[in-house]
Amino acid sequence: MNESNLTYEQAIKKLSDIVEKLSSQSVPLSEASKLFEEGGELIKFCYSSLKTVKGKLLEIKNTLDGLKMEEEEN
């Protein structure tokens, strides 16, 4: 799995597909194991993506809060 070009939305779609396959109960054990491992990597990727976005949003919020405080002081 190449995560460098993967978007959050694509990862969520892949996770959904994996869950659907694993829920079908017709997946051989070896394939189920690979899908489970891929799902774990996708979850890590999604968590990391969300954490990055959260950090960026907090930076923007802090900047806006700072501008608001400057405006109130003037």
N, CA, C and O atoms as a Tripos MOL2 file, in Angstrom:
@<TRIPOS>MOLECULE
protein
  296   295    74     0     0
PROTEIN
NO_CHARGES

@<TRIPOS>ATOM
      1 N           0.8430   -1.1830    0.0000 N.3       1 MET1
      2 CA          0.0000    0.0000    0.0000 C.3       1 MET1
      3 C           0.8800    1.2350    0.0000 C.2       1 MET1
      4 O           1.7550    1.3880    0.8520 O.2       1 MET1
      5 N           0.6390    2.1190   -0.9680 N.am      2 ASN2
      6 CA          1.4050    3.3530   -1.0770 C.3       2 ASN2
      7 C           0.5830    4.4990   -0.4990 C.2       2 ASN2
      8 O          -0.3260    5.0140   -1.1500 O.2       2 ASN2
      9 N           0.9110    4.8910    0.7290 N.am      3 GLU3
     10 CA          0.1400    5.9150    1.4240 C.3       3 GLU3
     11 C           0.5460    7.3280    1.0270 C.2       3 GLU3
     12 O          -0.1640    8.2810    1.3500 O.2       3 GLU3
     13 N           1.6740    7.4880    0.3330 N.am      4 SER4
     14 CA          2.1580    8.8290    0.0250 C.3       4 SER4
     15 C           1.2040    9.5860   -0.8960 C.2       4 SER4
     16 O           1.1330   10.8120   -0.8130 O.2       4 SER4
     17 N           0.4750    8.9060   -1.7590 N.am      5 ASN5
     18 CA         -0.4560    9.5640   -2.6720 C.3       5 ASN5
     19 C          -1.9090    9.3520   -2.2560 C.2       5 ASN5
     20 O          -2.8230    9.7160   -2.9960 O.2       5 ASN5
     21 N          -2.1250    8.7810   -1.1090 N.am      6 LEU6
     22 CA         -3.4550    8.4320   -0.6450 C.3       6 LEU6
     23 C          -4.0840    9.6010    0.1040 C.2       6 LEU6
     24 O          -3.4390   10.2280    0.9440 O.2       6 LEU6
     25 N          -5.3440    9.8920   -0.2030 N.am      7 THR7
     26 CA         -6.0460   10.9180    0.5500 C.3       7 THR7
     27 C          -6.7960   10.2580    1.7020 C.2       7 THR7
     28 O          -6.9850    9.0410    1.7270 O.2       7 THR7
     29 N          -7.2110   11.0730    2.6390 N.am      8 TYR8
     30 CA         -8.0050   10.5780    3.7720 C.3       8 TYR8
     31 C          -9.2770    9.8930    3.2580 C.2       8 TYR8
     32 O          -9.6400    8.8130    3.7240 O.2       8 TYR8
     33 N          -9.9320   10.5190    2.3120 N.am      9 GLU9
     34 CA        -11.1850    9.9830    1.7730 C.3       9 GLU9
     35 C         -10.9740    8.6450    1.0800 C.2       9 GLU9
     36 O         -11.8030    7.7420    1.1970 O.2       9 GLU9
     37 N          -9.8620    8.5170    0.3570 N.am     10 GLN10
     38 CA         -9.5510    7.2450   -0.3010 C.3      10 GLN10
     39 C          -9.2730    6.1560    0.7360 C.2      10 GLN10
     40 O          -9.6770    5.0060    0.5640 O.2      10 GLN10
     41 N          -8.5910    6.5240    1.7990 N.am     11 ALA11
     42 CA         -8.2910    5.5550    2.8600 C.3      11 ALA11
     43 C          -9.5760    5.0790    3.5330 C.2      11 ALA11
     44 O          -9.7240    3.8910    3.8160 O.2      11 ALA11
     45 N         -10.4990    5.9960    3.7890 N.am     12 ILE12
     46 CA        -11.7820    5.6210    4.4000 C.3      12 ILE12
     47 C         -12.5490    4.6800    3.4780 C.2      12 ILE12
     48 O         -13.1540    3.7120    3.9380 O.2      12 ILE12
     49 N         -12.5250    4.9650    2.1720 N.am     13 LYS13
     50 CA        -13.2040    4.0950    1.2030 C.3      13 LYS13
     51 C         -12.5820    2.7000    1.2130 C.2      13 LYS13
     52 O         -13.2940    1.6960    1.2020 O.2      13 LYS13
     53 N         -11.2430    2.6420    1.2340 N.am     14 LYS14
     54 CA        -10.5640    1.3400    1.2750 C.3      14 LYS14
     55 C         -10.9180    0.5830    2.5490 C.2      14 LYS14
     56 O         -11.1390   -0.6280    2.5230 O.2      14 LYS14
     57 N         -10.9690    1.3090    3.6670 N.am     15 LEU15
     58 CA        -11.3520    0.6720    4.9270 C.3      15 LEU15
     59 C         -12.7700    0.1030    4.8470 C.2      15 LEU15
     60 O         -13.0340   -1.0040    5.3160 O.2      15 LEU15
     61 N         -13.6630    0.8660    4.2570 N.am     16 SER16
     62 CA        -15.0370    0.4070    4.0880 C.3      16 SER16
     63 C         -15.0950   -0.8580    3.2330 C.2      16 SER16
     64 O         -15.8340   -1.7920    3.5440 O.2      16 SER16
     65 N         -14.3170   -0.8790    2.1660 N.am     17 ASP17
     66 CA        -14.2550   -2.0570    1.2970 C.3      17 ASP17
     67 C         -13.7130   -3.2710    2.0450 C.2      17 ASP17
     68 O         -14.2080   -4.3860    1.8800 O.2      17 ASP17
     69 N         -12.6950   -3.0440    2.8660 N.am     18 ILE18
     70 CA        -12.1040   -4.1400    3.6520 C.3      18 ILE18
     71 C         -13.1210   -4.6980    4.6340 C.2      18 ILE18
     72 O         -13.2580   -5.9140    4.7660 O.2      18 ILE18
     73 N         -13.8300   -3.8200    5.3200 N.am     19 VAL19
     74 CA        -14.8490   -4.2670    6.2820 C.3      19 VAL19
     75 C         -15.9160   -5.0850    5.5700 C.2      19 VAL19
     76 O         -16.3590   -6.1180    6.0710 O.2      19 VAL19
     77 N         -16.3220   -4.6110    4.3970 N.am     20 GLU20
     78 CA        -17.3350   -5.3380    3.6240 C.3      20 GLU20
     79 C         -16.8360   -6.7320    3.2410 C.2      20 GLU20
     80 O         -17.5660   -7.7150    3.3740 O.2      20 GLU20
     81 N         -15.5870   -6.8140    2.7630 N.am     21 LYS21
     82 CA        -15.0180   -8.1100    2.3850 C.3      21 LYS21
     83 C         -14.9310   -9.0380    3.5820 C.2      21 LYS21
     84 O         -15.2960  -10.2100    3.5000 O.2      21 LYS21
     85 N         -14.4400   -8.4990    4.7070 N.am     22 LEU22
     86 CA        -14.2810   -9.3440    5.8990 C.3      22 LEU22
     87 C         -15.6300   -9.7770    6.4670 C.2      22 LEU22
     88 O         -15.7340  -10.8310    7.0930 O.2      22 LEU22
     89 N         -16.6440   -8.9770    6.2520 N.am     23 SER23
     90 CA        -17.9840   -9.3100    6.7460 C.3      23 SER23
     91 C         -18.6740  -10.3630    5.9000 C.2      23 SER23
     92 O         -19.6570  -10.9620    6.3350 O.2      23 SER23
     93 N         -18.1710  -10.5930    4.6980 N.am     24 SER24
     94 CA        -18.8190  -11.5380    3.7890 C.3      24 SER24
     95 C         -18.6400  -12.9870    4.2410 C.2      24 SER24
     96 O         -19.3900  -13.8630    3.8110 O.2      24 SER24
     97 N         -17.6790  -13.2400    5.0820 N.am     25 GLN25
     98 CA        -17.3930  -14.5730    5.6350 C.3      25 GLN25
     99 C         -16.9380  -15.5760    4.5820 C.2      25 GLN25
    100 O         -16.8160  -16.7650    4.8770 O.2      25 GLN25
    101 N         -16.6850  -15.1130    3.3520 N.am     26 SER26
    102 CA        -16.2060  -16.0300    2.3250 C.3      26 SER26
    103 C         -14.7500  -15.7480    1.9550 C.2      26 SER26
    104 O         -14.2720  -16.1880    0.9090 O.2      26 SER26
    105 N         -14.0600  -15.0210    2.8100 N.am     27 VAL27
    106 CA        -12.6660  -14.6660    2.5590 C.3      27 VAL27
    107 C         -11.7670  -15.7370    3.1920 C.2      27 VAL27
    108 O         -11.9110  -16.0470    4.3740 O.2      27 VAL27
    109 N         -10.8470  -16.2970    2.4120 N.am     28 PRO28
    110 CA         -9.9070  -17.2690    2.9850 C.3      28 PRO28
    111 C          -9.0850  -16.6240    4.1100 C.2      28 PRO28
    112 O          -8.8430  -15.4170    4.1010 O.2      28 PRO28
    113 N          -8.6740  -17.4220    5.0460 N.am     29 LEU29
    114 CA         -7.9580  -16.9280    6.2190 C.3      29 LEU29
    115 C          -6.7100  -16.1290    5.8340 C.2      29 LEU29
    116 O          -6.4440  -15.0860    6.4300 O.2      29 LEU29
    117 N          -5.9530  -16.5950    4.8630 N.am     30 SER30
    118 CA         -4.7310  -15.8730    4.4750 C.3      30 SER30
    119 C          -5.0580  -14.4870    3.9270 C.2      30 SER30
    120 O          -4.3520  -13.5220    4.2240 O.2      30 SER30
    121 N          -6.1120  -14.3810    3.1360 N.am     31 GLU31
    122 CA         -6.5170  -13.0770    2.6060 C.3      31 GLU31
    123 C          -7.0830  -12.1990    3.7200 C.2      31 GLU31
    124 O          -6.8270  -10.9950    3.7560 O.2      31 GLU31
    125 N          -7.8460  -12.7980    4.6230 N.am     32 ALA32
    126 CA         -8.4120  -12.0470    5.7410 C.3      32 ALA32
    127 C          -7.3010  -11.4490    6.5930 C.2      32 ALA32
    128 O          -7.4150  -10.3160    7.0600 O.2      32 ALA32
    129 N          -6.2480  -12.1940    6.7930 N.am     33 SER33
    130 CA         -5.1160  -11.7120    7.5750 C.3      33 SER33
    131 C          -4.4630  -10.5070    6.9000 C.2      33 SER33
    132 O          -4.1320   -9.5230    7.5620 O.2      33 SER33
    133 N          -4.2790  -10.5870    5.5840 N.am     34 LYS34
    134 CA         -3.6910   -9.4750    4.8270 C.3      34 LYS34
    135 C          -4.6050   -8.2540    4.8640 C.2      34 LYS34
    136 O          -4.1330   -7.1290    5.0340 O.2      34 LYS34
    137 N          -5.8990   -8.4680    4.7060 N.am     35 LEU35
    138 CA         -6.8540   -7.3640    4.7470 C.3      35 LEU35
    139 C          -6.8710   -6.6980    6.1160 C.2      35 LEU35
    140 O          -6.9450   -5.4730    6.2200 O.2      35 LEU35
    141 N          -6.8020   -7.5100    7.1590 N.am     36 PHE36
    142 CA         -6.7850   -6.9790    8.5170 C.3      36 PHE36
    143 C          -5.5440   -6.1180    8.7380 C.2      36 PHE36
    144 O          -5.6200   -5.0460    9.3390 O.2      36 PHE36
    145 N          -4.4130   -6.5910    8.2530 N.am     37 GLU37
    146 CA         -3.1630   -5.8320    8.3760 C.3      37 GLU37
    147 C          -3.2390   -4.5290    7.5830 C.2      37 GLU37
    148 O          -2.8310   -3.4780    8.0760 O.2      37 GLU37
    149 N          -3.7580   -4.5960    6.3590 N.am     38 GLU38
    150 CA         -3.9110   -3.3890    5.5480 C.3      38 GLU38
    151 C          -4.8640   -2.4040    6.2310 C.2      38 GLU38
    152 O          -4.6280   -1.1960    6.2260 O.2      38 GLU38
    153 N          -5.9320   -2.9290    6.8150 N.am     39 GLY39
    154 CA         -6.8730   -2.0770    7.5390 C.3      39 GLY39
    155 C          -6.2060   -1.3550    8.6940 C.2      39 GLY39
    156 O          -6.4720   -0.1770    8.9330 O.2      39 GLY39
    157 N          -5.3430   -2.0570    9.4110 N.am     40 GLY40
    158 CA         -4.6100   -1.4360   10.5100 C.3      40 GLY40
    159 C          -3.7250   -0.2980   10.0430 C.2      40 GLY40
    160 O          -3.6440    0.7420   10.6970 O.2      40 GLY40
    161 N          -3.0580   -0.4950    8.9060 N.am     41 GLU41
    162 CA         -2.2110    0.5580    8.3470 C.3      41 GLU41
    163 C          -3.0560    1.7570    7.8910 C.2      41 GLU41
    164 O          -2.6610    2.9090    8.0690 O.2      41 GLU41
    165 N          -4.2070    1.4730    7.3090 N.am     42 LEU42
    166 CA         -5.0930    2.5530    6.8810 C.3      42 LEU42
    167 C          -5.6160    3.3530    8.0770 C.2      42 LEU42
    168 O          -5.7380    4.5760    8.0090 O.2      42 LEU42
    169 N          -5.9210    2.6600    9.1610 N.am     43 ILE43
    170 CA         -6.3830    3.3450   10.3760 C.3      43 ILE43
    171 C          -5.2850    4.2500   10.9100 C.2      43 ILE43
    172 O          -5.5580    5.3840   11.3050 O.2      43 ILE43
    173 N          -4.0520    3.7700   10.9290 N.am     44 LYS44
    174 CA         -2.9200    4.6080   11.3710 C.3      44 LYS44
    175 C          -2.7870    5.8400   10.4870 C.2      44 LYS44
    176 O          -2.5760    6.9480   10.9800 O.2      44 LYS44
    177 N          -2.9110    5.6410    9.1760 N.am     45 PHE45
    178 CA         -2.8170    6.7450    8.2350 C.3      45 PHE45
    179 C          -3.9170    7.7750    8.4870 C.2      45 PHE45
    180 O          -3.6500    8.9760    8.5160 O.2      45 PHE45
    181 N          -5.1480    7.3080    8.6690 N.am     46 CYS46
    182 CA         -6.2770    8.2090    8.9050 C.3      46 CYS46
    183 C          -6.0930    8.9710   10.2160 C.2      46 CYS46
    184 O          -6.3370   10.1760   10.2740 O.2      46 CYS46
    185 N          -5.6660    8.2780   11.2570 N.am     47 TYR47
    186 CA         -5.4450    8.9290   12.5440 C.3      47 TYR47
    187 C          -4.3760   10.0170   12.4070 C.2      47 TYR47
    188 O          -4.5360   11.1210   12.9280 O.2      47 TYR47
    189 N          -3.3040    9.7040   11.7150 N.am     48 SER48
    190 CA         -2.2260   10.6750   11.5060 C.3      48 SER48
    191 C          -2.7240   11.8770   10.7090 C.2      48 SER48
    192 O          -2.3800   13.0170   11.0190 O.2      48 SER48
    193 N          -3.5330   11.6230    9.6840 N.am     49 SER49
    194 CA         -4.0860   12.7070    8.8740 C.3      49 SER49
    195 C          -4.9690   13.6200    9.7130 C.2      49 SER49
    196 O          -4.8820   14.8440    9.6150 O.2      49 SER49
    197 N          -5.8180   13.0180   10.5360 N.am     50 LEU50
    198 CA         -6.7020   13.8120   11.3890 C.3      50 LEU50
    199 C          -5.9150   14.6220   12.4120 C.2      50 LEU50
    200 O          -6.2540   15.7680   12.7080 O.2      50 LEU50
    201 N          -4.8700   14.0170   12.9440 N.am     51 LYS51
    202 CA         -4.0330   14.7080   13.9220 C.3      51 LYS51
    203 C          -3.3530   15.9230   13.2810 C.2      51 LYS51
    204 O          -3.2550   16.9840   13.8970 O.2      51 LYS51
    205 N          -2.8890   15.7580   12.0500 N.am     52 THR52
    206 CA         -2.2500   16.8580   11.3270 C.3      52 THR52
    207 C          -3.2440   17.9920   11.0830 C.2      52 THR52
    208 O          -2.9280   19.1630   11.2990 O.2      52 THR52
    209 N          -4.4300   17.6390   10.6360 N.am     53 VAL53
    210 CA         -5.4510   18.6520   10.3660 C.3      53 VAL53
    211 C          -5.8450   19.3580   11.6660 C.2      53 VAL53
    212 O          -6.0260   20.5750   11.6810 O.2      53 VAL53
    213 N          -5.9750   18.6060   12.7380 N.am     54 LYS54
    214 CA         -6.3190   19.2110   14.0250 C.3      54 LYS54
    215 C          -5.2640   20.2420   14.4290 C.2      54 LYS54
    216 O          -5.6030   21.3260   14.9040 O.2      54 LYS54
    217 N          -3.9910   19.9070   14.2400 N.am     55 GLY55
    218 CA         -2.9090   20.8350   14.5570 C.3      55 GLY55
    219 C          -2.9940   22.1110   13.7330 C.2      55 GLY55
    220 O          -2.8000   23.2110   14.2490 O.2      55 GLY55
    221 N          -3.2890   21.9500   12.4390 N.am     56 LYS56
    222 CA         -3.4100   23.1140   11.5640 C.3      56 LYS56
    223 C          -4.5930   23.9830   11.9740 C.2      56 LYS56
    224 O          -4.4970   25.2100   11.9790 O.2      56 LYS56
    225 N          -5.7020   23.3470   12.3150 N.am     57 LEU57
    226 CA         -6.8820   24.1060   12.7460 C.3      57 LEU57
    227 C          -6.6130   24.8650   14.0440 C.2      57 LEU57
    228 O          -7.0620   25.9990   14.2100 O.2      57 LEU57
    229 N          -5.8820   24.2400   14.9560 N.am     58 LEU58
    230 CA         -5.5420   24.9220   16.2090 C.3      58 LEU58
    231 C          -4.6410   26.1240   15.9500 C.2      58 LEU58
    232 O          -4.7930   27.1620   16.5940 O.2      58 LEU58
    233 N          -3.7040   25.9930   15.0100 N.am     59 GLU59
    234 CA         -2.8410   27.1220   14.6430 C.3      59 GLU59
    235 C          -3.6720   28.2780   14.0910 C.2      59 GLU59
    236 O          -3.4640   29.4350   14.4580 O.2      59 GLU59
    237 N          -4.6070   27.9550   13.2140 N.am     60 ILE60
    238 CA         -5.4710   28.9900   12.6380 C.3      60 ILE60
    239 C          -6.3150   29.6440   13.7240 C.2      60 ILE60
    240 O          -6.4610   30.8660   13.7500 O.2      60 ILE60
    241 N          -6.8670   28.8390   14.6140 N.am     61 LYS61
    242 CA         -7.6830   29.3680   15.7060 C.3      61 LYS61
    243 C          -6.8590   30.2980   16.5900 C.2      61 LYS61
    244 O          -7.3160   31.3790   16.9590 O.2      61 LYS61
    245 N          -5.6560   29.8770   16.9230 N.am     62 ASN62
    246 CA         -4.7940   30.7160   17.7610 C.3      62 ASN62
    247 C          -4.4420   32.0290   17.0730 C.2      62 ASN62
    248 O          -4.3900   33.0800   17.7130 O.2      62 ASN62
    249 N          -4.2010   31.9640   15.7700 N.am     63 THR63
    250 CA         -3.9180   33.1820   15.0160 C.3      63 THR63
    251 C          -5.1210   34.1140   15.0310 C.2      63 THR63
    252 O          -4.9830   35.3160   15.2630 O.2      63 THR63
    253 N          -6.2940   33.5570   14.7850 N.am     64 LEU64
    254 CA         -7.5110   34.3640   14.7920 C.3      64 LEU64
    255 C          -7.7990   34.9350   16.1770 C.2      64 LEU64
    256 O          -8.2220   36.0850   16.3020 O.2      64 LEU64
    257 N          -7.5730   34.1380   17.2100 N.am     65 ASP65
    258 CA         -7.7590   34.6260   18.5860 C.3      65 ASP65
    259 C          -6.8090   35.7880   18.8670 C.2      65 ASP65
    260 O          -7.1940   36.7650   19.5090 O.2      65 ASP65
    261 N          -5.5620   35.6820   18.3850 N.am     66 GLY66
    262 CA         -4.5800   36.7440   18.5670 C.3      66 GLY66
    263 C          -4.9940   38.0140   17.8560 C.2      66 GLY66
    264 O          -4.8450   39.1120   18.3920 O.2      66 GLY66
    265 N          -5.5190   37.8640   16.6390 N.am     67 LEU67
    266 CA         -5.9780   39.0350   15.8920 C.3      67 LEU67
    267 C          -7.1740   39.6800   16.5740 C.2      67 LEU67
    268 O          -7.2960   40.9050   16.6000 O.2      67 LEU67
    269 N          -8.0440   38.8660   17.1170 N.am     68 LYS68
    270 CA         -9.2250   39.3860   17.8130 C.3      68 LYS68
    271 C          -8.8020   40.1770   19.0450 C.2      68 LYS68
    272 O          -9.3460   41.2460   19.3230 O.2      68 LYS68
    273 N          -7.8100   39.6340   19.7960 N.am     69 MET69
    274 CA         -7.3330   40.3280   20.9880 C.3      69 MET69
    275 C          -6.6800   41.6570   20.6230 C.2      69 MET69
    276 O          -6.8640   42.6500   21.3270 O.2      69 MET69
    277 N          -5.9160   41.6840   19.5260 N.am     70 GLU70
    278 CA         -5.2780   42.9380   19.0660 C.3      70 GLU70
    279 C          -6.3430   43.9540   18.7020 C.2      70 GLU70
    280 O          -6.2160   45.1370   19.0180 O.2      70 GLU70
    281 N          -7.3870   43.4970   18.0420 N.am     71 GLU71
    282 CA         -8.4650   44.3940   17.6210 C.3      71 GLU71
    283 C          -9.1810   44.9740   18.8430 C.2      71 GLU71
    284 O          -9.5230   46.1560   18.8620 O.2      71 GLU71
    285 N          -9.4060   44.1420   19.8590 N.am     72 GLU72
    286 CA        -10.1000   44.5940   21.0720 C.3      72 GLU72
    287 C          -9.2570   45.5920   21.8530 C.2      72 GLU72
    288 O          -9.7970   46.4800   22.5120 O.2      72 GLU72
    289 N          -7.9250   45.4490   21.7820 N.am     73 GLU73
    290 CA         -7.0290   46.3560   22.4910 C.3      73 GLU73
    291 C          -6.9740   47.7430   21.8230 C.2      73 GLU73
    292 O          -6.6970   48.7460   22.4810 O.2      73 GLU73
    293 N          -7.2400   47.7830   20.5250 N.am     74 ASN74
    294 CA         -7.1730   49.0540   19.7900 C.3      74 ASN74
    295 C          -8.4750   49.7260   19.8540 C.2      74 ASN74
    296 O          -8.6360   50.8130   19.2990 O.2      74 ASN74
@<TRIPOS>BOND
     1     1     2 1
     2     2     3 1
     3     3     4 2
     4     3     5 am
     5     5     6 1
     6     6     7 1
     7     7     8 2
     8     7     9 am
     9     9    10 1
    10    10    11 1
    11    11    12 2
    12    11    13 am
    13    13    14 1
    14    14    15 1
    15    15    16 2
    16    15    17 am
    17    17    18 1
    18    18    19 1
    19    19    20 2
    20    19    21 am
    21    21    22 1
    22    22    23 1
    23    23    24 2
    24    23    25 am
    25    25    26 1
    26    26    27 1
    27    27    28 2
    28    27    29 am
    29    29    30 1
    30    30    31 1
    31    31    32 2
    32    31    33 am
    33    33    34 1
    34    34    35 1
    35    35    36 2
    36    35    37 am
    37    37    38 1
    38    38    39 1
    39    39    40 2
    40    39    41 am
    41    41    42 1
    42    42    43 1
    43    43    44 2
    44    43    45 am
    45    45    46 1
    46    46    47 1
    47    47    48 2
    48    47    49 am
    49    49    50 1
    50    50    51 1
    51    51    52 2
    52    51    53 am
    53    53    54 1
    54    54    55 1
    55    55    56 2
    56    55    57 am
    57    57    58 1
    58    58    59 1
    59    59    60 2
    60    59    61 am
    61    61    62 1
    62    62    63 1
    63    63    64 2
    64    63    65 am
    65    65    66 1
    66    66    67 1
    67    67    68 2
    68    67    69 am
    69    69    70 1
    70    70    71 1
    71    71    72 2
    72    71    73 am
    73    73    74 1
    74    74    75 1
    75    75    76 2
    76    75    77 am
    77    77    78 1
    78    78    79 1
    79    79    80 2
    80    79    81 am
    81    81    82 1
    82    82    83 1
    83    83    84 2
    84    83    85 am
    85    85    86 1
    86    86    87 1
    87    87    88 2
    88    87    89 am
    89    89    90 1
    90    90    91 1
    91    91    92 2
    92    91    93 am
    93    93    94 1
    94    94    95 1
    95    95    96 2
    96    95    97 am
    97    97    98 1
    98    98    99 1
    99    99   100 2
   100    99   101 am
   101   101   102 1
   102   102   103 1
   103   103   104 2
   104   103   105 am
   105   105   106 1
   106   106   107 1
   107   107   108 2
   108   107   109 am
   109   109   110 1
   110   110   111 1
   111   111   112 2
   112   111   113 am
   113   113   114 1
   114   114   115 1
   115   115   116 2
   116   115   117 am
   117   117   118 1
   118   118   119 1
   119   119   120 2
   120   119   121 am
   121   121   122 1
   122   122   123 1
   123   123   124 2
   124   123   125 am
   125   125   126 1
   126   126   127 1
   127   127   128 2
   128   127   129 am
   129   129   130 1
   130   130   131 1
   131   131   132 2
   132   131   133 am
   133   133   134 1
   134   134   135 1
   135   135   136 2
   136   135   137 am
   137   137   138 1
   138   138   139 1
   139   139   140 2
   140   139   141 am
   141   141   142 1
   142   142   143 1
   143   143   144 2
   144   143   145 am
   145   145   146 1
   146   146   147 1
   147   147   148 2
   148   147   149 am
   149   149   150 1
   150   150   151 1
   151   151   152 2
   152   151   153 am
   153   153   154 1
   154   154   155 1
   155   155   156 2
   156   155   157 am
   157   157   158 1
   158   158   159 1
   159   159   160 2
   160   159   161 am
   161   161   162 1
   162   162   163 1
   163   163   164 2
   164   163   165 am
   165   165   166 1
   166   166   167 1
   167   167   168 2
   168   167   169 am
   169   169   170 1
   170   170   171 1
   171   171   172 2
   172   171   173 am
   173   173   174 1
   174   174   175 1
   175   175   176 2
   176   175   177 am
   177   177   178 1
   178   178   179 1
   179   179   180 2
   180   179   181 am
   181   181   182 1
   182   182   183 1
   183   183   184 2
   184   183   185 am
   185   185   186 1
   186   186   187 1
   187   187   188 2
   188   187   189 am
   189   189   190 1
   190   190   191 1
   191   191   192 2
   192   191   193 am
   193   193   194 1
   194   194   195 1
   195   195   196 2
   196   195   197 am
   197   197   198 1
   198   198   199 1
   199   199   200 2
   200   199   201 am
   201   201   202 1
   202   202   203 1
   203   203   204 2
   204   203   205 am
   205   205   206 1
   206   206   207 1
   207   207   208 2
   208   207   209 am
   209   209   210 1
   210   210   211 1
   211   211   212 2
   212   211   213 am
   213   213   214 1
   214   214   215 1
   215   215   216 2
   216   215   217 am
   217   217   218 1
   218   218   219 1
   219   219   220 2
   220   219   221 am
   221   221   222 1
   222   222   223 1
   223   223   224 2
   224   223   225 am
   225   225   226 1
   226   226   227 1
   227   227   228 2
   228   227   229 am
   229   229   230 1
   230   230   231 1
   231   231   232 2
   232   231   233 am
   233   233   234 1
   234   234   235 1
   235   235   236 2
   236   235   237 am
   237   237   238 1
   238   238   239 1
   239   239   240 2
   240   239   241 am
   241   241   242 1
   242   242   243 1
   243   243   244 2
   244   243   245 am
   245   245   246 1
   246   246   247 1
   247   247   248 2
   248   247   249 am
   249   249   250 1
   250   250   251 1
   251   251   252 2
   252   251   253 am
   253   253   254 1
   254   254   255 1
   255   255   256 2
   256   255   257 am
   257   257   258 1
   258   258   259 1
   259   259   260 2
   260   259   261 am
   261   261   262 1
   262   262   263 1
   263   263   264 2
   264   263   265 am
   265   265   266 1
   266   266   267 1
   267   267   268 2
   268   267   269 am
   269   269   270 1
   270   270   271 1
   271   271   272 2
   272   271   273 am
   273   273   274 1
   274   274   275 1
   275   275   276 2
   276   275   277 am
   277   277   278 1
   278   278   279 1
   279   279   280 2
   280   279   281 am
   281   281   282 1
   282   282   283 1
   283   283   284 2
   284   283   285 am
   285   285   286 1
   286   286   287 1
   287   287   288 2
   288   287   289 am
   289   289   290 1
   290   290   291 1
   291   291   292 2
   292   291   293 am
   293   293   294 1
   294   294   295 1
   295   295   296 2
@<TRIPOS>SUBSTRUCTURE
     1 MET1         2 RESIDUE 1 A MET
     2 ASN2         6 RESIDUE 1 A ASN
     3 GLU3        10 RESIDUE 1 A GLU
     4 SER4        14 RESIDUE 1 A SER
     5 ASN5        18 RESIDUE 1 A ASN
     6 LEU6        22 RESIDUE 1 A LEU
     7 THR7        26 RESIDUE 1 A THR
     8 TYR8        30 RESIDUE 1 A TYR
     9 GLU9        34 RESIDUE 1 A GLU
    10 GLN10       38 RESIDUE 1 A GLN
    11 ALA11       42 RESIDUE 1 A ALA
    12 ILE12       46 RESIDUE 1 A ILE
    13 LYS13       50 RESIDUE 1 A LYS
    14 LYS14       54 RESIDUE 1 A LYS
    15 LEU15       58 RESIDUE 1 A LEU
    16 SER16       62 RESIDUE 1 A SER
    17 ASP17       66 RESIDUE 1 A ASP
    18 ILE18       70 RESIDUE 1 A ILE
    19 VAL19       74 RESIDUE 1 A VAL
    20 GLU20       78 RESIDUE 1 A GLU
    21 LYS21       82 RESIDUE 1 A LYS
    22 LEU22       86 RESIDUE 1 A LEU
    23 SER23       90 RESIDUE 1 A SER
    24 SER24       94 RESIDUE 1 A SER
    25 GLN25       98 RESIDUE 1 A GLN
    26 SER26      102 RESIDUE 1 A SER
    27 VAL27      106 RESIDUE 1 A VAL
    28 PRO28      110 RESIDUE 1 A PRO
    29 LEU29      114 RESIDUE 1 A LEU
    30 SER30      118 RESIDUE 1 A SER
    31 GLU31      122 RESIDUE 1 A GLU
    32 ALA32      126 RESIDUE 1 A ALA
    33 SER33      130 RESIDUE 1 A SER
    34 LYS34      134 RESIDUE 1 A LYS
    35 LEU35      138 RESIDUE 1 A LEU
    36 PHE36      142 RESIDUE 1 A PHE
    37 GLU37      146 RESIDUE 1 A GLU
    38 GLU38      150 RESIDUE 1 A GLU
    39 GLY39      154 RESIDUE 1 A GLY
    40 GLY40      158 RESIDUE 1 A GLY
    41 GLU41      162 RESIDUE 1 A GLU
    42 LEU42      166 RESIDUE 1 A LEU
    43 ILE43      170 RESIDUE 1 A ILE
    44 LYS44      174 RESIDUE 1 A LYS
    45 PHE45      178 RESIDUE 1 A PHE
    46 CYS46      182 RESIDUE 1 A CYS
    47 TYR47      186 RESIDUE 1 A TYR
    48 SER48      190 RESIDUE 1 A SER
    49 SER49      194 RESIDUE 1 A SER
    50 LEU50      198 RESIDUE 1 A LEU
    51 LYS51      202 RESIDUE 1 A LYS
    52 THR52      206 RESIDUE 1 A THR
    53 VAL53      210 RESIDUE 1 A VAL
    54 LYS54      214 RESIDUE 1 A LYS
    55 GLY55      218 RESIDUE 1 A GLY
    56 LYS56      222 RESIDUE 1 A LYS
    57 LEU57      226 RESIDUE 1 A LEU
    58 LEU58      230 RESIDUE 1 A LEU
    59 GLU59      234 RESIDUE 1 A GLU
    60 ILE60      238 RESIDUE 1 A ILE
    61 LYS61      242 RESIDUE 1 A LYS
    62 ASN62      246 RESIDUE 1 A ASN
    63 THR63      250 RESIDUE 1 A THR
    64 LEU64      254 RESIDUE 1 A LEU
    65 ASP65      258 RESIDUE 1 A ASP
    66 GLY66      262 RESIDUE 1 A GLY
    67 LEU67      266 RESIDUE 1 A LEU
    68 LYS68      270 RESIDUE 1 A LYS
    69 MET69      274 RESIDUE 1 A MET
    70 GLU70      278 RESIDUE 1 A GLU
    71 GLU71      282 RESIDUE 1 A GLU
    72 GLU72      286 RESIDUE 1 A GLU
    73 GLU73      290 RESIDUE 1 A GLU
    74 ASN74      294 RESIDUE 1 A ASN
